[in-house]
Amino acid sequence: MSIDVTTDLQHAVEDAAAHLYVWALKDIPQDLRDALRAAAARETSVPGRRVLSTILRNVEVADDDGNLVCQDTGIAVYTCRVGERFPLHPARIYEALRDGTARATIEHPLRSNAVHTITRENTGPNVGHRLPIVHWEFVKDWDGLDVKCVPKGSGSENMSFLKMCVPADGVKGIKQFVLESIVGSGGKPCPPGIVGVGIGGTRNADPIVAQLEDGLMGLLNETGIGPMGLGGDVTVLNCHIEHADTHMTLNPVAVNYQCWAARRATAHVAADGTVDFDREA
Amino acid sequence: MATHEVTFPIGDEQEILKLRAGDEVVVQGHIIGIRDRTQIRIFDQGVEPPMDLRGAFLLHTAPGVRKLSEGRYEKVCIGTTTSARMVRFTEPLGAQYGVRAICGKGGFPDEAIEPMRKLGMVYFAIVGGAAALETTQIEEIEEVAWEELMPECLWKFRVKDFGPLTVGIDAHGNSLYHDVQTAAQAKLKELYARL
C-alpha cells in the first residue's frame, strides 16, 4: 500500500514539474509585470522606452498566443521546500523533477539546451549530469512539498562574476564590484533585470544588509546602462543580497544577473498528492 | 531619431547609409538565421554557405521549431541570442559575403565599429527575451541548410514588420554601446567617489 502511495505521489510531482516548467516559460508573475510597467512609466530615453514598450507587448502576445515569453528555455532550476513528514524521499522527488522536465521538453516541444560541458554534445531533453538543478530546504513539523521552477536563461547567467575582496576593501569594495560587473555587462544580460549579490549564505532580514540592497539598486540605476544597454534610467528592477558570516580574512562577493523575463511558477503538493499551482509564490 | 522601413536583402548601399545610431527600423522581406556553430563552420572550417548572403540581414538565433517533413519546419518560438560572442565574424561576413546587417541582442563591442564603417554594415538591436512577439513577425521558415547543426543551422525566414529594431551601430562609425559605456565609465568614477 505504502509503495502505491509513494508511486502515485512521485507521478503527481512529475506531472507538477512538467506543468511548472512550461507554465513558468509562458506566464510571468504579476509582481514582475507591475515592475516592468513601472519601469516603462519612469524611463525617459527614446531607445529605452522603445525597448520597454516592446517587452510589455511581448508579454501580452505570449498570453494571447500561449507561446513562450523567451525562446531560451534555460536550465530548469527548481527549489524544493520538503516537509519532514512528506511521504516521498528527496531521491524520488529528484527523479520526478528530472522526468517531468524531460517530458515537458519532448511533449511541448521545448528547445533542449543541455550539453556535456566538455564535448558540447546534447545530453538529453533539458536533462543531464546534475541537470536539472535542485536547491533543497527541509522544513520540520510539516508534511507538504513546495516546488518552484525558475528556468534560467544563459544570456543573464553568463553575466555572473566572483571576486575575493580583502577585508580592507570593506563594503565599498563590495559596492564597487557590483557596479563594475553590471556596467561591464552592458546590454548582454537583457536589462532591466534583477541583480543577485552573494556575500555569503541565506536570505536576510538583517537591516544592515537590506540597506546595502537599497543603496546598490539606486547606484546601479544611476549608471545609465538602460534597457537592453541602449542607455536610459532603468538598468535594474531590483537587487537582492544573500549573506553569511565569514572568515575574518575573507570578503567574498558574487554577482548573478536575472534578465527582465524573471520566470517562475510554484506547486504546493500535499501529502495525499493534491497539487495547488501558484504563479505568485 | 528617425524611423525607417527597410526590405532585405538590399541592393542599394544608400539603404544602409541612411540609418543612424538610435534610429528605429522595421524590416520586411527575408532574413537569415545564423549562430556560433554556423559561423565556425563557414570561417574556421572553410565550408561555403549554401545560401546567398549578399545584401543579407543576419539574425543571431537558434530557433525552437517543430519538424513537419524532410527539410520542412514550422516555428514554435523564435528569439534572439547575445551577439558579442560572434563579433569576430563581422569583417569576413561583410568582406567575403557582402552581408549588410547583423541583428542580435546586447550589442557588439567596439571592434565591430571600424569594419561596419568600412564595409557599409549596420548592427540592429532587437529586444532580447521578446521572442513571443518576434515569432509572430516571422511568417515562414522557407529554407534550412546544415540541419545536422540543429538548432544552429542556417535558416531563411520570411518576415513581416520585423521589429521595432534600434540601430545600435551605424555605417558611419557611431555606436550606441560605445557611447553608453563611455558615459557609464565616467559615471562610475563619480559613484565610486561617493561610496
Chai-1 contact restraints between the chains, C-beta under 6 A:
chainA,res_idxA,chainB,res_idxB,connection_type,confidence,min_distance_angstrom,max_distance_angstrom,comment,restraint_id
A,V46,B,M1,contact,1.0,0.0,6.0,A-B,restraint_1
A,P47,B,T166,contact,1.0,0.0,6.0,A-B,restraint_2
A,R50,B,P164,contact,1.0,0.0,6.0,A-B,restraint_3
A,V51,B,V127,contact,1.0,0.0,6.0,A-B,restraint_4
A,T54,B,V127,contact,1.0,0.0,6.0,A-B,restraint_5
A,T54,B,A130,contact,1.0,0.0,6.0,A-B,restraint_6
A,I55,B,A130,contact,1.0,0.0,6.0,A-B,restraint_7
A,R57,B,L133,contact,1.0,0.0,6.0,A-B,restraint_8
A,N58,B,A130,contact,1.0,0.0,6.0,A-B,restraint_9
A,N58,B,A132,contact,1.0,0.0,6.0,A-B,restraint_10
A,N58,B,L133,contact,1.0,0.0,6.0,A-B,restraint_11
A,V61,B,A132,contact,1.0,0.0,6.0,A-B,restraint_12
A,V61,B,L133,contact,1.0,0.0,6.0,A-B,restraint_13
A,A62,B,A132,contact,1.0,0.0,6.0,A-B,restraint_14
A,N67,B,C77,contact,1.0,0.0,6.0,A-B,restraint_15
A,N67,B,A132,contact,1.0,0.0,6.0,A-B,restraint_16
A,L68,B,C77,contact,1.0,0.0,6.0,A-B,restraint_17
A,V69,B,A132,contact,1.0,0.0,6.0,A-B,restraint_18
A,C70,B,G79,contact,1.0,0.0,6.0,A-B,restraint_19
A,C70,B,G129,contact,1.0,0.0,6.0,A-B,restraint_20
A,C70,B,A131,contact,1.0,0.0,6.0,A-B,restraint_21
A,Q71,B,G64,contact,1.0,0.0,6.0,A-B,restraint_22
A,Q71,B,C77,contact,1.0,0.0,6.0,A-B,restraint_23
A,Q71,B,G79,contact,1.0,0.0,6.0,A-B,restraint_24
A,Q71,B,A131,contact,1.0,0.0,6.0,A-B,restraint_25
A,R111,B,G64,contact,1.0,0.0,6.0,A-B,restraint_26
A,G155,B,T82,contact,1.0,0.0,6.0,A-B,restraint_27
A,K172,B,L195,contact,1.0,0.0,6.0,A-B,restraint_28
A,K175,B,L195,contact,1.0,0.0,6.0,A-B,restraint_29
A,Q176,B,Y192,contact,1.0,0.0,6.0,A-B,restraint_30
A,V183,B,A184,contact,1.0,0.0,6.0,A-B,restraint_31
A,V183,B,L188,contact,1.0,0.0,6.0,A-B,restraint_32
A,G187,B,G106,contact,1.0,0.0,6.0,A-B,restraint_33
A,G187,B,G107,contact,1.0,0.0,6.0,A-B,restraint_34
A,K188,B,T82,contact,1.0,0.0,6.0,A-B,restraint_35
A,K188,B,A84,contact,1.0,0.0,6.0,A-B,restraint_36
A,K188,B,G106,contact,1.0,0.0,6.0,A-B,restraint_37
A,C190,B,G128,contact,1.0,0.0,6.0,A-B,restraint_38
A,C190,B,G129,contact,1.0,0.0,6.0,A-B,restraint_39
A,L219,B,L191,contact,1.0,0.0,6.0,A-B,restraint_40
A,T223,B,A184,contact,1.0,0.0,6.0,A-B,restraint_41
A,T223,B,K187,contact,1.0,0.0,6.0,A-B,restraint_42
A,G224,B,A183,contact,1.0,0.0,6.0,A-B,restraint_43
A,G224,B,A184,contact,1.0,0.0,6.0,A-B,restraint_44
A,G224,B,K187,contact,1.0,0.0,6.0,A-B,restraint_45
A,I225,B,A184,contact,1.0,0.0,6.0,A-B,restraint_46
A,G229,B,G107,contact,1.0,0.0,6.0,A-B,restraint_47
A,L230,B,T166,contact,1.0,0.0,6.0,A-B,restraint_48
A,L230,B,L176,contact,1.0,0.0,6.0,A-B,restraint_49
A,G231,B,V180,contact,1.0,0.0,6.0,A-B,restraint_50
A,C259,B,G129,contact,1.0,0.0,6.0,A-B,restraint_51
A,A261,B,G129,contact,1.0,0.0,6.0,A-B,restraint_52
